[in-house]
Amino acid sequence: MYDGNQVLRFENKFKSSDLVGLGKELTERKGTGNYDKERTKFNASYVPLNSPTLQSKVYSTLNKNNIYYNTGKNVNLLNGAIITSGPEFFKSLGMKFKESDRVYQVGKKKGQPVLVPDIKTTDDIPDKVKKFFDEGYTFLEQLVGKENIVYAEVHYDEDTPHMHFYFLPVVNEVRRKVFETDSNGIIIKHDVVGKDGITRLVSIQKKDENGKNMYTTEKGKFLNCDQFWKDKGGKTSYAKIQDNYNKYITEKGFNLYRGNIGDNVQHKTKAQQEIDELNAQINDIKQTISKNQKLNEVELETLNDLKSIDENEILNPVKRKIIGYNENDVEELINYSKQIKKENTQDKSNLKKKDIQIEDLTTTIKKLTTENNKLKDGRAIKERDTKIYEQDLKIKNQKMVIKEKDNLIDTLQKQINNLQEKFNSFKEKMFNLCDKLCKALAHKLGVHDLKEEEINYDEFEYHANQINKKYDKDKDKSDDFDLGL
């Protein structure tokens, strides 16, 4: 029997534009999480930020460690990992939990109260829990290299304790294309007509005697996310790491369930989980609205039927006389007939309402049966109290949550738009500067009629590296430089 499920998630798509928002969430505790500021002071840091922002820490680490990196906007600068498990696992390590004022909206625990750590002093964090995160950090440190870690901290101020671990995906060698050059070492180009019909000068990649493109291996320190994960095993890298982590953490005395080996299960990010929660709430509201609409339709139909009985001209004594009865007798018969019809109409209305309620209860029974069948896997099913909440109050609370999320989305969108404007301005300046530098380098190489559309950045990067190597070959390689970012 396991004490809990193994949770080790990786995310490898943090670009420069992602670092501002991520940094605020990690340090200022601003984002989509359920943060308890009373517990924030108990968060445990392994590698602190020690920089004004996460973005500045990333770039300063790259420059300090002499790591070569591409400055493009789509470069994956940072990778992340999260280590955690469920409340039942941390309970087995001695940590106490308490019920919050929220309930699970999806999954097997739907409708049950969300449990959060009950921490008032550092003594409320058991040594076994600290040891679990210590070992998790050691495993990740050995995986990526201590010098490449940018930030690592355990958060106790959210629903479940977890470690955030962010690192630079650094490799020690990369393959680069080899280009054809003339006798002066200048790369040879030829005209190539693109799909748009425009002819461009393109560098010619050198081929070996078998006609295959040639590459050269360059050693050093390079930021290269794709190559990093290829070195870890390519498509099977995540599964191998999960296996290694399970073996490692089990040997350290923690009994976690690895999951079905070979399953292609994608872990959800926090944002995706938030979306699922909101979608579940919206579906509940839609079902309630649909049910109320049906009941309202029955009420309207009943009112119309009752009204038509009172207005029925066929039973009007003024327009129709019944032979053998005086007018008062006819009036009493008509009123009695009306009353019978009204009672019948009301009875039909009640039957329709009962049908709607029975349909609603049948759907609920099917859901409960499905959930019950899922739980029948040999484990003991714990009895739990069933709490009945007033439907109107539940809808009100759900609407408030959705409204808060909408306000948060609006705020974040404004921040994104502001940052996008600043970034576009900065990008335009950098492109202009890059073009000027390329033209200056072209003049240095003897090319004086270079046009902007003819600039090949790969070629100029190659020439720049050659010039730098020429002037830096006698430089002490141990000297570090820092851009002060």
Secondary structure, 3 states (H helix, E strand, C coil): CCCEECEEEEEEEECHHHHHHHHHHHHCCCCCCCCCHHHHCCCEEEECCCCCCHHHHHHHHHHHCCCECCCCCCCCCEEEEEEECCHHHHHHCCCCEEEEEEECCCCCCCCCEEEEECCCCHHHCCHHHHHHHHHHHHHHHHHHCHHHEEEEEEECCCCCCEEEEEECCEEEEEEEECECECCCCCECEEEEECCCCCEEEEECECECCCCCECEEEEEEEEECHHHHHHHCCHHHHHHHHHHHHHHHHHHCCCCEECCCCCCCCCCCCHHHHHHHHHHHHHHHHHHHHHHHHHHHHHHHHHHHHHHHHHCCHHHCCCCCCCCCCCHHHHHHHHHHHHHHHHHHHHHHHHHHHHHHHHHHHHHHHHHHHHHHHHHCCCCCCCCCCCCCCCHHHHHHHHHHHHHHHHHHHHHHHHHHHHHHHHHHHHHHHHHHHHHHHHHHHHHHHCCCCCCHHHCCHHHHHHHHHHHHHHHHCCCCCCCCCCCCC
